[in-house]
Amino acid sequence: MSDRIKCWHDAPGKPVFVPPAGAIDAHCHVFGPMGEFPFSPKAKYLPQDASPEMLFALRDHLGFARNVVVQASCHGTDNAATLNAIARSGGKARGVAVVDPDISEADLLALHEGGMRGIRFNFLKRLVDNAPKDKFLEVASRLPEGWHVVIYFEADILEELRPFMDAIPVPLVIDHMGRPDVTQGPDGADMKAFRSFLDSREDIWFKATCPERLDARKEGGMGDPWDNFAAAVAPLVADYQDRVLWGTDWPHPNMQDEIADDGHIVDMIPRIAPTPELQHKLLVANPMRLYWPEEL
């Protein structure tokens, strides 16, 4: 189908940076395959298939050992495609689900058995029509032990969401740092507000991810090699190094206008985490604590 969107690089380069042994890509997705796992009728975009085999081939090419597969909004609350990817990973993947807030205890436990370790709440207006905060809080209160809540929002609604996020009774993981304007620099208003939020609870984690989104030319940034991103994010990683994760965001949903080379994205890692100690925390120790704690 010619109207299906393709957002990923066909031949990403081999990164110069070599990830440490056991490194985890803690934010990526799969799309379909549509013939087996249809997209939601409410989907705001219709991507080309991005199969588990493609994801795992990229994992190996980039030098990673494991993946955390996050349910993509185009699949709605049907987590079958993500569960399929986890099942086909040979124990090398865990996941984050998107659920109907009325989900039963039995279905939550089934997701746990399938490798899920959290649920995601999306507040991006371009991707969701309605985000029922009261129902989100209710389901967050009955998650399986050890789970967390992932939240995706843009910087301009951080303060509006604070009371809601403060009420969530499990650890939080913030996708893409709440999409700050990295052109403001490390001391800009968006980063200051995000730091204040991180300081409000010791169980708030974040993903230092998506230079291709946050420093894109079309959004006023510099584009690859994403110097604004590196300058703004490196101090955040250094100051909150025990609560930070990293991921490729492959296959880069809705980024068809400026398709990024995943090898270049990996080469951002030493620019935001310049020491082997920081790199190990970012890529191994921290994601293991959240997704494979039984192995520690």
C-alpha positions in Angstrom: 0.0 0.0 0.0 1.6 3.2 -1.2 -0.1 5.3 1.6 1.6 3.5 4.4 4.3 5.5 6.0 8.0 4.4 6.2 10.1 6.2 8.9 13.3 4.2 9.2 16.7 4.1 7.4 17.1 1.2 5.0 20.9 0.9 5.6 21.9 2.5 8.9 25.7 2.9 9.3 27.8 0.9 11.8 28.2 3.2 14.8 31.7 4.2 15.9 30.7 3.8 19.5 30.7 0.3 20.8 28.1 -0.3 23.5 29.2 -2.1 26.6 28.4 -5.8 27.0 24.7 -6.4 27.8 23.6 -3.0 26.5 19.8 -2.5 26.2 17.9 -0.5 23.7 15.1 0.5 26.1 12.8 2.3 23.7 11.8 0.8 20.4 8.7 -0.5 18.7 7.3 -3.0 16.2 4.6 -2.3 13.6 2.6 -5.4 12.6 3.1 -7.2 10.4 -0.3 -5.9 9.4 -1.4 -9.2 7.9 -1.0 -10.8 11.4 -1.6 -7.9 13.7 -3.9 -5.3 12.2 -3.6 -1.6 13.2 -6.2 0.1 15.4 -9.1 1.7 13.5 -8.3 4.8 15.6 -4.7 4.9 14.5 -3.5 8.4 13.6 -0.8 7.0 11.2 -0.5 3.8 9.1 3.1 2.6 9.0 4.7 0.0 6.8 5.5 -3.3 8.6 8.5 -3.1 11.0 8.8 -6.7 12.1 10.5 -8.3 15.1 13.1 -9.8 12.7 13.9 -6.3 11.5 14.2 -5.0 15.0 16.5 -7.8 16.2 18.7 -7.5 13.1 19.1 -3.8 13.9 19.9 -4.7 17.5 22.7 -6.9 16.5 24.0 -4.5 13.9 24.2 -1.7 16.4 25.9 -3.8 19.0 23.1 -4.2 21.6 22.0 -7.3 23.5 18.4 -6.7 24.5 15.3 -4.6 23.7 12.5 -3.0 25.5 9.6 -2.9 23.1 7.1 -0.2 23.7 3.5 -0.6 22.4 3.1 1.8 19.5 0.0 4.0 19.4 -1.0 2.7 16.0 -1.8 -0.7 17.6 -4.1 0.9 20.2 -4.7 -1.4 23.2 -4.2 -4.6 21.3 -0.7 -5.6 22.5 -0.5 -8.7 20.3 2.2 -7.4 18.0 4.4 -6.3 21.0 3.8 -9.6 22.8 4.7 -11.5 19.6 8.0 -9.6 19.4 8.9 -10.4 23.0 8.0 -14.1 22.5 10.3 -14.2 19.4 13.2 -12.6 21.1 14.5 -15.6 22.9 14.4 -13.9 26.3 16.1 -10.8 25.0 13.1 -8.4 25.1 10.7 -7.1 27.6 7.8 -4.7 26.9 5.6 -1.8 27.9 1.9 -2.2 27.2 -1.0 0.2 26.4 -4.2 -1.0 28.0 -7.8 -0.2 28.4 -8.2 1.2 31.9 -10.9 -1.4 32.5 -8.5 -4.3 31.9 -9.0 -7.2 34.3 -6.5 -8.5 36.9 -6.2 -11.7 34.9 -5.4 -9.9 31.7 -2.7 -7.8 33.5 -1.1 -10.9 34.8 -1.2 -12.4 31.3 0.7 -9.4 30.1 3.2 -9.9 32.9 3.7 -13.5 31.8 4.2 -12.3 28.3 7.0 -10.0 29.3 5.4 -6.7 29.9 6.7 -4.7 32.8 4.8 -1.4 32.5 2.0 0.5 30.9 2.1 3.7 28.9 -0.1 6.8 29.1 0.1 9.0 26.0 -0.9 12.7 26.2 0.2 13.8 22.7 -2.8 15.4 21.2 -1.7 14.4 17.7 -1.8 10.8 18.7 -4.7 10.5 21.1 -8.2 12.0 21.2 -8.8 11.6 24.9 -6.7 10.7 28.0 -9.0 9.8 30.9 -6.8 10.7 33.9 -9.1 9.3 36.5 -9.3 5.9 34.8 -5.5 5.9 34.3 -5.0 6.4 38.0 -7.3 3.5 38.8 -5.4 1.1 36.6 -2.1 2.3 37.9 -3.2 1.4 41.4 -3.5 -2.3 40.5 -0.5 -3.1 38.4 1.5 -6.2 39.0 4.3 -5.9 41.5 7.4 -4.3 40.1 5.7 -2.5 37.2 6.0 1.2 36.3 4.0 3.8 34.3 5.5 5.4 31.2 4.2 8.8 30.3 4.6 10.6 27.0 3.8 14.4 26.9 5.1 17.6 25.5 6.9 20.2 27.7 4.1 22.8 27.5 1.7 20.6 29.5 4.2 19.5 32.2 2.8 21.7 34.9 -0.8 20.8 34.0 0.1 17.1 34.4 1.9 17.4 37.7 -1.0 16.7 40.0 -1.9 13.6 37.9 1.6 12.3 37.9 2.1 13.0 41.6 -0.9 10.8 42.3 0.5 7.7 40.4 1.6 5.2 43.1 4.3 3.4 41.1 7.6 4.6 39.6 7.3 6.9 36.5 9.4 6.8 33.3 9.1 9.9 31.2 9.5 9.4 27.4 12.0 11.6 25.7 12.3 13.9 28.8 8.9 15.3 28.1 10.1 16.7 24.8 11.9 19.9 26.0 13.0 22.5 23.5 16.7 21.6 23.4 17.5 24.8 21.5 17.1 26.6 24.8 20.2 24.9 26.1 20.8 23.0 29.4 19.6 26.0 31.5 16.5 26.8 29.4 13.0 27.0 30.9 12.0 23.6 29.7 15.0 21.8 31.2 14.6 23.8 34.5 11.0 22.7 34.8 11.9 19.1 34.0 14.6 19.1 36.6 12.2 20.5 39.2 9.8 17.7 38.4 12.6 15.1 38.7 13.5 16.5 42.1 9.9 16.1 43.4 10.2 12.3 43.5 13.1 9.9 43.7 11.3 7.3 41.6 10.9 9.3 38.4 13.1 8.0 35.5 13.5 9.5 32.0 14.7 8.5 28.6 17.5 10.6 27.1 16.2 9.8 23.7 15.2 11.2 20.3 17.8 13.7 19.1 16.2 13.3 15.7 12.9 14.6 17.1 14.0 17.2 19.5 16.8 18.7 17.4 15.1 18.3 14.0 15.7 21.0 11.4 12.0 21.5 10.9 11.5 22.3 14.6 14.2 25.0 14.7 17.1 22.6 15.6 20.3 21.8 13.8 19.6 18.3 12.6 22.1 15.6 12.5 24.6 15.6 14.3 22.2 17.2 16.8 24.5 19.5 18.7 21.7 21.2 20.5 20.6 17.9 21.9 24.0 16.9 23.1 24.6 20.2 24.8 21.2 20.3 26.6 21.0 16.6 27.6 24.5 15.7 28.8 24.2 17.7 32.0 20.8 16.1 32.7 22.3 12.6 32.3 25.2 13.5 34.6 23.0 14.9 37.3 20.4 12.1 37.3 22.6 9.2 36.2 20.9 6.5 38.2 17.4 7.3 36.7 18.1 7.6 33.0 17.5 5.2 30.1 18.3 5.2 26.4 16.7 3.9 23.3 16.8 4.2 19.5 13.0 4.9 19.1 13.2 2.6 16.0 11.3 2.6 13.7 10.9 6.3 14.5 7.1 6.8 14.2 6.0 9.8 12.2 9.6 10.9 11.3 9.3 10.3 7.5 10.4 13.9 6.6 13.8 13.5 8.1 14.8 9.8 8.3 17.7 9.4 10.8 20.6 7.0 10.5 20.4 4.7 13.6 24.2 4.4 13.6 24.4 8.2 14.1 21.8 8.0 16.9 24.0 5.4 18.7 27.0 7.7 18.3 25.1 10.3 20.3 25.6 8.1 23.4 29.2 9.1 24.3 28.3 12.7 23.8 25.6 12.6 26.5 27.3 9.9 28.7 31.1 10.4 28.1 32.5 8.0 30.6 32.4 4.2 30.7 30.7 4.4 34.1 27.9 6.6 32.8 27.5 4.5 29.7 27.2 1.3 31.7 24.5 2.9 33.9 22.6 4.3 30.9 22.7 1.2 28.8 23.0 -1.8 31.3 22.5 -1.2 35.0 19.5 1.1 34.9 17.4 -0.7 32.4 18.2 -4.1 34.0 16.9 -2.7 37.3 13.5 -1.8 35.7 13.1 -4.7 33.3 15.2 -7.7 34.4 15.6 -7.2 38.2 15.4 -10.9 38.8 18.8 -11.3 37.1 20.6 -8.8 39.3 
